Amino acid sequence: MSGEPGQRVIRVLLAGDGHIFRRTLRDLLGLEGDLRVVAEAESGPETLSMAEAHRPDVAVLDVDEPGSGGVEAAMTLRERLPDCRIVIITGDCRSGQLNQALSVGARGVAWKSAPAEQLPAAIRIVHSGGRYVHPELVAEAITSAGAT
């Protein structure tokens, strides 16, 4: 999506373990005219520091980020910067992980192996006040709940 004159740019914070992971996401989001990565962080404490310094509109947090983890970072981020919307990104849907992410204030839960266009879409949906949960994560959560 290319930026249009007067179009509002969504400011994004990327937080996750590993430079390659963050660089890949940064490059992906850089292709979108309305999304701009304003900060990156590797750990929970760094996420909070960068969020307070850069005031992103949306924070994309890896559920497995070092330190406190993405879910705990999301909870603290919601307390300190309530206007910052949160998308948790995960590689799987362990029992309760989806509910836990949503219960701490994440407005979106995206899947790491989803097609590339889905993360920008999730960011836009969450930024506009909606919720986004990748359909396969929902299906996995339902299947896991039925198996117990």
N, C-alpha and C positions, 0 to 999 in steps of 0.2 A: 504494500500500500504506500503510495508516495504521498508526501506531505503536500498539503494545499495551502496557499496563502491564508493566514488567519486561523489555520487549524491548530488546536491546542496539542502540544506535545506532552505525552505521558512520561513522567520522570520515574525511572526504574532503578531499584537497588537489587543487585544480584548477590546472593550469599550461598556459598556451597564449598564443599571440600574439593580442592584441586584447581589449579590454574587452568588446566585444559578444559575442565567442565565449564568454568565461568567464561573462558574465552570463546568456547563454542556457543554458549548462550548469548554472549555479547555480540558475536558476529551475526548470529541469527536475528537478533532484535535490531541490529544496525541496518538490516535490509528494509526495515519498516520505517517509513517517513514520520510516523506519529509516535514512535517509541524511542526514548533516549536513555541509555544506561548512564546514570550520574555517579554511581559508586558501586564498588565491589567489596565483599568481605569473605573471609574464610572461616571464621568461627563465630559463635554466638555473641561473645563480648564485642568483637569487632563489628558485627552486624549492627548492634545497638549504637555503637559510637558513630559509625558511618551514617546510619539513619538520622541520628540527631544532628549531625553536621550538614547533611545534604537534603534532608526533608523530602524524600521521594514520595510520589503519589502511590506507587505500588512497590512492595518488596516481594521478591521471588526468593523463597527460602528452601534450601535443600533439607528435607526431613532428617538427613544423616550428617548435617554439618558438624564439625568438631566443636568441642566445648559443651555448651548446653544443649545443642541439637536444635533443629529448626522449629519444633513445636514449642519448646520452652522459650526460644527467642521470639516466636510469634506472640506468645502470651505477654512477655515483657514489652515488646514493641507496641502492642495494642494499648497497654497502660500509659506508655510514655508519649506515643504519637498516635492518638486515636483516629486521626484523619488519614493515616497511611493504610491502604488496603493491602491485604496479604494473600499471596498464592504460595501454597506449599507444593513442592515438587518431590515426587517419590519414585522409587524404582519398583516398588511392589506395594501390596496392600495387606500388610500384616493385620492380624485380628485387632480390631479397635483403633487402628491408626487413622483411618478416615474420620471416624467420630471424634477422636482426640483432636485432630487438626481443626475440624470445624468448631469444636467446643471451646477452643482457645481464641477464636476470633478470625481464623482464616476464612476468607470469602471464596477461595478457590483451592482445588487440589488437582494438580496436573501430573501426568505420568511421564517419566523421563523418556520412555521409548515410544511416545506418541508421535505421529507425523509432525514435521517441523512447523506447520502453520497453526497447530493447536495452541502452543504457548502464547504467541501474540494474541490470538483470539481470546484466550483465557484472561490475559492481562486487560484487554479492552472491556470484556464483560464485567470483570471485578471492579475496574476503575469506574465504570458507569453505574455501579451500585448493585449489579447482579451477582449471582453465584455461579461458579463453574466447578463441576466435578467430572473428570473424564469418565465416560460411560463404562469403560472396562473396569475401572476402580469400583464403581457402584455395583456392577455385576459380581465382582469378586467379593465385595463386602456382603452382599445378599447371600451368595453361595456359602460363604464362611459362617454367616449367622444361622443358616439352615442346617449346617453340619454339626452344630453344637447341641 
